[in-house]
Amino acid sequence: MQEFKVNDYITLKLESKKTNIYVKGELFEQCKFLLLNIPTQDIDSYSEIESIDEIAEKLGWTEDRQLGVDYEIAPGTEFFGHCSNLQAWVENNYDTRLLHRNLAFSLLKKLVDVGDLNAKKVFKEEISKRLASGFPSVIEYLTEEGYDRYLSREEYLFSFLNIGDGEALLDLEKILGCKFQIKEDLDDFRDVDECDRIEIKNNNIVGITLSCGELTIDIIRPLKKLKYLRKLYFYVARLKMLEELLPSIKKVVKLILYFDETNEIPKSIYILADLKILFISGEIAQSIPPSIGRLKSLKVLSLRDSKLITLPKSIGSLDSLERLDLVRNPLNKLVETIKNLHSLKELVLDKKQAGEKKNTQIIDFLKKKGVKITIV
C-alpha cells in the first residue's frame, strides 16, 4: 500500500488499485479518474478559463469518464497524479478552482467539520468567489447542494448578479414570498410545481419564470429593471397588466404565457420585435389581436388550449414563422392566409381540426408545399 500525507488533515492511500482520501484517519472519498488529454493544438483556447470545472465542461468530462477519451493509466501513476493535485490545492490555500467542484467543496466542508482553522477561514470566501465566477453549472451545484445557506440571501445573490438585477430579484422574492432557483437553462427544467427560477449569463438575469395569482404593478416594477432579459415565462391567473410591461421587455426572444382565467392579449404585443418563440395557453378573450402579424422575427407560435374560435387574417404575415400549433382550439375554420406562411415547416392540429372538410383544401395545399402536418 502506498500512502501520501498532504497535510495534518489529509492523507491519500492507494488501496486495491484505487486512490482513497482520508481525513483525520477516516475514509472520506475515492478519487475519480484524472482529468487528462487536453490537446496541445487547442491549448490557447483554455487561456481564458479560470477553473477545472470550466475545462472539464469544455472537454465533456463527467464524474465517470472523459467523453471521447479511452485510456488506461497505471494505478501508481494515477495515485501520484491525485497526490500532486491535492498538494497543489492545499498549497494554494484550498483554492476550489483547482479541483472539480464535487470534490473541492465537499472536502473543504469536511475539513471545516474536523476543525481545520484555515478551511474555516476560507470556506465562505470560496463559496462567494465561485458564485461570482458566473459559471452557471457551478452556481447551480452550490445552490442544489445547499452551500448557499452559509451566506445571507443578499451575499448569495450579489455574489453572481449585477447590483441592479440583484436588487430586482430581492424585491420580487419579497413580493412573491419565494426564493428563486438558479438554473443553467430554463428550458431544461420542467417541474411546474417549482416554477420560480432564473437563468443567468455574465452576471445578468437573462431568463425568469414566475408564478403568481395576478400580474400586478408591484411585480412589474422590478421586472422592468432586468435590462438583459431574453426569456420570460409566466404561470399566472390574470395578465391584465401585461401591456404595462411590454415596452420594457422589447429584447425578449421567448415569451410563454400560461393562465387559467380569461385574459386578453395586448394589441401592443407587436412591439416585441425580436420575439422568436411565443407560447400562449389559456382562454383568450375575443381573439388574438391582428397586430400579431407584425412580429416579423417570430419562428414558433403555439396557441394550444387557448379556446380560440377564429384566427386573425394577419397571421399570414408572419414571414419567419416555421411552426404553428393550434391544437385543442374550437376553430370554425383555418384562416385562408395560413397558405401565405412561406417559411412554415410544420402545422400542428388536433384530430377534429384535421377532419373538418372546410380545412381539407388548406391542409392539402400546405402538404404540397412540403409542410409537415402533425395531428395529435
N, C-alpha and C positions, 0 to 999 in steps of 0.2 A: 504493500500500500504506500502510495506517495502522499505527502502532506505538505502544505504550504501555509504558513501563518502570515496573513496580510497585516493585521494589527492585533491589539489586545482583545478584540471582539470577534473578528472574522478569521476563519480557517477554512481552507479548501482541502478536500481529500479525494483521491482517486480510488474509488471502490467499485469493484466488479465492472471495470472499464467505463465507469461513469463518474463525472466530476460532481461532487456534492458540496454545498456550502453549509458550514456550521457557524452558528452564532452563540458565543459563550458555551461551547461544547454541545449545543443542541442542534440536531439536524434542521436546517431551515428549508432548503430547496435544492433540487437537482438542476444543474446548469443545462440550458438548452444549447444547441449547436452554435458554433461561432459564426458571426456574420462575415462572409468571405466573398471573394470573386467580384471585386469592383474592377471592371475592365480598365486597363491603363489608358486606352484611347479615349475613354469617357471621363477621365479624372477631372478635367476642367469643369465639367457640368456639376461637380459636387463642391466647388469652391464657395458657393453662397449658402450651402447647407450647414445648419448650426447644431444638429444633434444626430445621434444614432437612429432615432425614430424616423427622421426625415430620409436618411439614407436607406433604412430598411424598407420604407414605403416605396421609395423610388425603385428599389431592386425587386419588389414583390415579395419581400420577406414576411414569413409568418412565424409563430412560435415553434412550429414543427419542421419547417423546411424553407429553403430559399427557392422561390418559383423559378423553374427553368435551369436549375443548377443540380447536377447529380455528381456527388463526390464522396469519397471515403477519406477519413482522416484518422490517423492513429490515436488511440485514447491518450497516450502520453503527450503527444503533440497538442491535442485539444486541451488537455489539463493545463499545460503551461500557457496556452493562449488565454484561458479563463483566469489564470493567476495574474497574468500581465494586465488584463482588463480591470480586474478588481483592485489591483495595486494602484493603477493609474487613477481609478475612481477615488480611492482613499487619499492619495497624494494631492488630488485636486479638490480636496475639501468636499467630497461627496457631491460633485457636480453631476446632476442627474442627466445631463445631456450626453454623458459618456457611456451610459448603459441604456438598454431598451427600457422603456417606461415601466413595463410589467415587473421587472426585477429591481430597477432603481428605487422606485417609491416603496415597494413592499419591504425591501431590505432596509431602506432608510428608516421606515416606521418601526421595524423590528429593533433596530439599533437604539432608537428613542426609547422603546419599551424596556430595554435591558439596561438603560442608564448611561448611554454614550452621550456625554455632555456636548461634544462637537456636533453630533447628529441633532440633538435638541436645538442647538443654536441655529442650524441652517435649514431645519425642516420646513417651517412656514415660508422662509425666503425662497426655497427651491420650488414650492408649490406656486407661489406668486410669479416667480421667474418663468416657469414653464407655461403658465397660463398666459403670461404677457407675450410669449413667443407667437401667439396667434395661430399655432398649428392645430387645426380642428380635431384630429384624432387624439392628440394628447389632451386637449381640453375636455373632450368627451370622456376619455378614460378617467381622468382625475375626478370628474363630476360623478360618473357612474360608480366609481369605487369609493366615493364618499370623502375624498380628500378636501373637497370644498368646505366641509364643516369645520375645518381648522381655521378658516378665515371668516371674518364678518361678511355679510352679503355684499356690502359696499366694497370691501377689499377684494372679494372674489370677482365681482363684475368689472371693476375698474382695472383689474389685472390684465384683461384682454379686450376691453372695449374702449373706444374713444370716449371722452368725457360726455359729449352730447348724447351719444347712444346709451351710455351707462345710466345717465340721469333719466332719460326717457323710459328705459326699461324698469328702473326702480319705481317710477311713477305708475307705470302700467301694473306692476306687481301689487302696489298698494291699492290701486283702484279695483283690480280683479280679485285680490286676495289669493294670489297664487305665486309660485316660483316657476319661471320659465326654464325649460330644459334646453341644453345646448346640443344641437345635432349637427353632424358634419354635412348632412344633406337632408333637407326637409322631405324630399321625395323618397328617401329610404325608410321613412318612419310611417307606419300605417295604423298605429293604435289610436283610434279616435277618442278613446276614453281619457287619454292624456295628451290633449292636442295643444296645450300652451307651450310652445317651443320656438327657438330661434335658430337661424343658420348664420354663421359669421364668416367673414373673409377680410383679411387685412385690418383687423380690429374694428370692423364695421358690421352692423346688423344688415345683412342682405336679404334675409327672409324671415318672416314671422307668421306663426299660426296661432290663432287665439279663439277661444270660445267664450261667449257671453250671452246673456238674455237679450240685450239690446245694444246696438252700436250707438253710444252716447257721445256728446261733445267732450266729456271728460276723457273718454278713451281716444277720441280722435286727436285731441291736443298733443299728447306725446307721440302718437304715430306720425304726425306731421313733421316731427323733428328728425325722423330717420331718413336722412338725405341719400343714403345708398341703398334703400330698399328696392329689391327687384322681384321678390316673391311675396305675395300676401294671400293668406288663406283664412277665411272667416267661417266659423261654425256658430251661427247666431240664430236667434228667433226673428228679430226685427232689424232691418237695414235702413231705416228711414233717413239716417244722417250720412249715408254713403256719399251722396252728392257733395257734401261739405268737404269730404276727404279727398276726392278725386284730383283737384288741382295741385295737391301737394305730393301726389304719388305718380307723376307723369312718366317716370322712368321704369315703372313696374312692367315686367315682361310676362309674369304669370299671375293670374288672379283666379282664386277659387272661392265661390260663394255657396255655402250650404245653409239653408234656412228652413224652418219648419212652420212659419206663418206666411201669409200672403204679403208679398213685397213688390214694389215697383223697381225696375232697373232704370237708373237715372238717364235722361236724354244726353247728359254730358259725358257718358261713357266714352264717347269718341275722342276725348282729349288724351286718352291713354295711347298715344301714337306708337309707342314701342311694344305694345302688348302683343305677345305671340300665342299665348295659351289662355283661354277663358273657359272655366267650368262654372255652370250655374245649375243648381239643383234645389228645387223648392217651388212652391206655387207662385207664379209670376202674375201680378195683376195686369189685366188687359193683354199686352203682348210685349215682345222685345221691341224697344224703340227703333225706328228706322235709321237713326244715327249710327247704329252698329255697323252699317255698311261703310263707314268712314275709317274703320280700323284696318288700315291697309297692310299692317305687318302681321295680322292675325293668321296663324297657321292651324291652330286646333280650336274648335268650338264645340263644347259639349253642353247640350241643353236637356240632358236626360232627367226625367222625372220632374219636369217643370210645368206640367199641366197646360201646355200651350195648345190652343185651338188653331191659331194661324201663325205664319211667319211673315215678317216684312219683306216686300219685294227687294229691298236694298241688300238683302243677304247675298244676292247675286253679284254685288260689287266688291266682295271680299277677295281681291285679286290673289292674295297669297295663301288662301285657305286650302289646306291639304286634307283635313279630316273634319267631318261633321257628324255629330252623334245626336240623334233625335229620338232615341228610344223612350218608350212609355210617355208619349205625349199624344193626346187625343186629337191629332191634326186631321182636319177635314180633308185636306189635300196638300201634297207637297207644292210649294210655291214654284211656279214655272221658271223663275230666274235662277234656280239652282243649276240649271243647264249652262249658265254663264260662268260657273266657277272653273276657270281654265286650269287652275293648279290642283284641283281636287283629286285626291288619290283614293280616299275611302269615305263611303257614306254608310253610317250605321243606323239601321232601322229595327223596329220590332216586327213580329210576325204579322200583326194586324195592319201596320202601315204598308208592309211589303205586299200584303194580299189585296189591298184596295185596288180595284180596277182603274180608278182615277189616277193612280200613281204609276201604272204599268209603262206608259209612254215615256215618262221621265226616267224611270229606272232603266229601261231598255236603251235609251239614248246615252245615259252615263256609262252603261256597260260597254257599249260600242266604242266609247272614248277611252276605255281601259280603266275606268274607275271600279274599284273593288266595292261590291255591295255586301256588307256584313249584316246578317239577320240574327238577332238574339231573342 
